[in-house]
Structure formats: structure tokens, C-alpha cells
Amino acid sequence: MRHTPFKTFTLLFALAGLCSPAISADNGNLDYTVIKGDTIWTFSQVYLNGDEAWKEVVKLNAVKNPKLLQPGTHLRIPVNLLKQERSLATIVSSTGPVNLIPFGQTAHAAKAGETVAYKDRLSTGPQGFASIKLPDGSIISLPSNTEVQVNALAKSAFKNRIESDLSVQQGKVEAIVTRQKQDDRFILRTPQAIAGVRGTEFRFGLGEQDNTLLEVLDGAVALGAPQGKQEQLVRGGELASVDSQGQLSTTSLPTAPRWNIDSSIQVSEQVDLALGDTPMAAPNVHVTVADNTAFDNPRFETRSANPVINIPDLPDGVWFAKAAYTLPNGAEGEAQTLMIDRLTGKGGKSPSAIQTDPNGRSVTFKWVPLGQAQRYQLRITPSANAPAIQQMTQAPSASVCCLKPGAYVWQVSYFDSSNTLVHESPAQTLLVGPKVSLPSAPKSQ
């Protein structure tokens, strides 16, 4: 989904934040303004690591009199001199085959609530899914066949700085990154590239052709190479690829496929979901099925070259299927979600027995919560000529009544306890079918 007018603030924030060294070298510098009473020794005791670190600060800043620092003086402080305390990430969901490999230990099945520490690895197998919450509240999700390693999770007393640094060693992760403070650092790596962000949603990892892929859904991400080549800003709706030689190219994300709304009602024993269009010459579709719109606990995932996708063993109930086109290099485009009514009924019913409600239906929207968010605003825009719907909630979900069949664009703003906007999700499209039911079987006499 391309940018909408109310996304301007998010993009401007990302652009402003990335003017700082978002993906600078590990030995980059931070700025500090001297206040009354500061001495180089007191500063060193509070913020620096090692008894000799103050000497490097004095040398770097050409301080003539370390005993007397003038208030208002600007000092450059090397990041690698800061005193830091290691932090932990937390596994918030784990479905299917998911392994946690603590550093220096053997792998074991990961469970929600476990912590992930420095140099630990987390991996998902086929039909596996996991997500972790980082110390700043950001969420990293691992679809099937993905592995990440923690390079750094740390906090520093210096400006309450938070550092998060992870490597994607297999597959691609989906990231929802909270808005960072000016001196925070959020890094994702592959062997070919480094992505630095300050508040956005994107996918990042390894493609099918020994390349690195960055798919920005919202905001902007700075992308560079480990060799220190010039970084480039990749904006929402754009796809960037970095090859094994470090060459970077960008293009637009593939547009979302369109579901056939008739697939929203599934009464047969076999579930077949059909796309309503095939705009790509050789369509390859990535489909994920879950019981909610956050897709935080997927039941099924597949990639198919067929525009009709079979979903095995889907129980009765309400489900959601998200589809996105994929390119030969592994890049994935924008998505559309279909709401599914799975209604086999006892003994099975023919489609002609389905009853629909012309008054529309209630739909529950769910989204991924972030660490500092306390309140949420859900905005829903019908594709037809109808007014938008807005709803405030303190929970990361909301039920909206009486939606008629059709396509809806929905988006969520996140606010902290002081009512400050801390995150805004990308716009997402949900295709809603009619409210349906099956008549009850007549009672036996």
C-alpha cells in the first residue's frame, strides 16, 4: 500500500533521524554538551568503560585543561568507550518448529516468554514462526526457514542510549521498529548489507540469488554495505537489492494481488482460495493463514505458482489469508488480506444452503503491540464512497460493527502514556465478504 496523506509525519521523522549516522561504523562518535560541575573524571566514572578511557576523550577533543571543562563545550564521545549493560530480548510468540540456540549450548525448542541474549540464535523451520520483542519495544518476526543472531543488545547511562544489532543468517525477518532517540542505534545485518532505522516497518534478509533484500512497507530505511560504502535511503513502497559485490539497486515493490471475494466462503471439505487477478507473467504467491489480522500466530504458510491455493486441514471458524507476489530473487511485494468463513457444518452443506446478512458483519482487527504504546487509534477507510471509521482503544485490537462486503484500508496509530505518537503502521488492505451462516440441521423426532 502506497503512502497516504497521514503518513507524512512518519516519513519526515525517518528522514530527519537518518541524517545522523544511523549505520555508521562501530567506532562512531556521539555528542555531549558539558554542564556546570562536569569534570573529565566524573564524566568518565559515570559513562565510560575503563580507567584510561578519559585520556582518549581528552585527546580526541584536544582538551587543554581536563580539570576545568567549560559549560556549553561540545565533546565527541567514541561509542566504543561507553559503559554499557547487556539487555535481553523476549520471545513473544512461537509456533511450529522454532529453536533457540544459546551461545555455546545446544539447541532446544523455543517457548514464548524465554529470553534471547548476546550471541544467541533463533531459527524457524518449515511452518515455523516466532517473534521477539527487543529492549526498546520493537518487534522482529521470523517467518518459516529463518535464522537470526543477536550481535548486541545493550543500554548505556549516556543519554539512556539503547543499542540493538542483529544478523539475519537465513531467510528474511519482518521488523516493526519503534521511533528511536537521536543517539539510539538499531541495526540489522547480512553479509552484504547493513540496514539502519529509527522507526518504520520493513522486511530484510537474504534472497534467492546470493543477495540481500530490503522491502520497506512504511517510513524509510538507510541501507549501506559493511565496507563503508555510501548509504542510500530506501523509502516506503520501495524494494532494494544488494548483490554479493555490494552493488545496490532499487525499484518499486510489486503491487498486492487481489483475492477473489467468492473465496471468502469455504464450505467444502477442501479449502481452495482463488486470486482475482494474475498480473504477473509467472505469478508466484506467498500466502499466510492465521486466525487474526496481526498474523502473530500463523497456522499455515505456502508459496505457490498457482493462483488457486489449497489450504489443508483448516478447521471451522473465521480465518485470514494474506497474499503477496514474490519475484525470482525472493523479493516480496505488498499484500492483501482476505477474511475467510470456514463453514463445513455437520455432514456438509451445499453453497446454496448459505445464509447471508445484508446488514454487514462485525470484524475484529488485531495488530502487534509495541513496548511503550498505551493507546491506539484504528482508522478504517472503505473502498466505496463512505466515511472513514475511527476508534480509540487501550488494547491492541478492536471490533468494528456492520462492515458491508468489500475492500477496506486500515491503519493504526500508537500513542504512549503522554499521548505522544510513537508509531504508525503502514496501511493494510482487508477484503471482507458477507456475514454467513448455515442452517441448523432439523432435530430428530
Secondary structure as GFF3:
##gff-version 3
##sequence-region A 1 445
A	DSSP	three_ten_helix	5	7	.	.	.	ID=ss1
A	DSSP	alpha_helix	8	17	.	.	.	ID=ss2
A	DSSP	beta_strand	29	33	.	.	.	ID=ss3
A	DSSP	alpha_helix	40	47	.	.	.	ID=ss4
A	DSSP	alpha_helix	53	61	.	.	.	ID=ss5
A	DSSP	beta_strand	74	78	.	.	.	ID=ss6
A	DSSP	three_ten_helix	79	81	.	.	.	ID=ss7
A	DSSP	beta_strand	84	86	.	.	.	ID=ss8
A	DSSP	beta_strand	89	95	.	.	.	ID=ss9
A	DSSP	beta_strand	98	101	.	.	.	ID=ss10
A	DSSP	beta_strand	108	109	.	.	.	ID=ss11
A	DSSP	beta_strand	115	116	.	.	.	ID=ss12
A	DSSP	beta_strand	121	124	.	.	.	ID=ss13
A	DSSP	beta_strand	129	133	.	.	.	ID=ss14
A	DSSP	beta_strand	139	142	.	.	.	ID=ss15
A	DSSP	beta_strand	147	156	.	.	.	ID=ss16
A	DSSP	three_ten_helix	158	160	.	.	.	ID=ss17
A	DSSP	beta_strand	161	170	.	.	.	ID=ss18
A	DSSP	beta_strand	172	177	.	.	.	ID=ss19
A	DSSP	beta_strand	185	189	.	.	.	ID=ss20
A	DSSP	beta_strand	194	196	.	.	.	ID=ss21
A	DSSP	beta_strand	200	206	.	.	.	ID=ss22
A	DSSP	beta_strand	212	218	.	.	.	ID=ss23
A	DSSP	beta_strand	220	224	.	.	.	ID=ss24
A	DSSP	beta_strand	232	235	.	.	.	ID=ss25
A	DSSP	beta_strand	238	242	.	.	.	ID=ss26
A	DSSP	beta_strand	248	252	.	.	.	ID=ss27
A	DSSP	three_ten_helix	261	264	.	.	.	ID=ss28
A	DSSP	beta_strand	265	266	.	.	.	ID=ss29
A	DSSP	beta_strand	271	274	.	.	.	ID=ss30
A	DSSP	beta_strand	285	290	.	.	.	ID=ss31
A	DSSP	beta_strand	300	304	.	.	.	ID=ss32
A	DSSP	beta_strand	308	311	.	.	.	ID=ss33
A	DSSP	beta_strand	317	326	.	.	.	ID=ss34
A	DSSP	beta_strand	332	342	.	.	.	ID=ss35
A	DSSP	three_ten_helix	351	353	.	.	.	ID=ss36
A	DSSP	beta_strand	355	357	.	.	.	ID=ss37
A	DSSP	beta_strand	361	366	.	.	.	ID=ss38
A	DSSP	beta_strand	375	382	.	.	.	ID=ss39
A	DSSP	beta_strand	389	393	.	.	.	ID=ss40
A	DSSP	beta_strand	397	403	.	.	.	ID=ss41
A	DSSP	beta_strand	406	415	.	.	.	ID=ss42
A	DSSP	beta_strand	421	424	.	.	.	ID=ss43
A	DSSP	beta_strand	428	432	.	.	.	ID=ss44
A	DSSP	beta_strand	435	437	.	.	.	ID=ss45
###
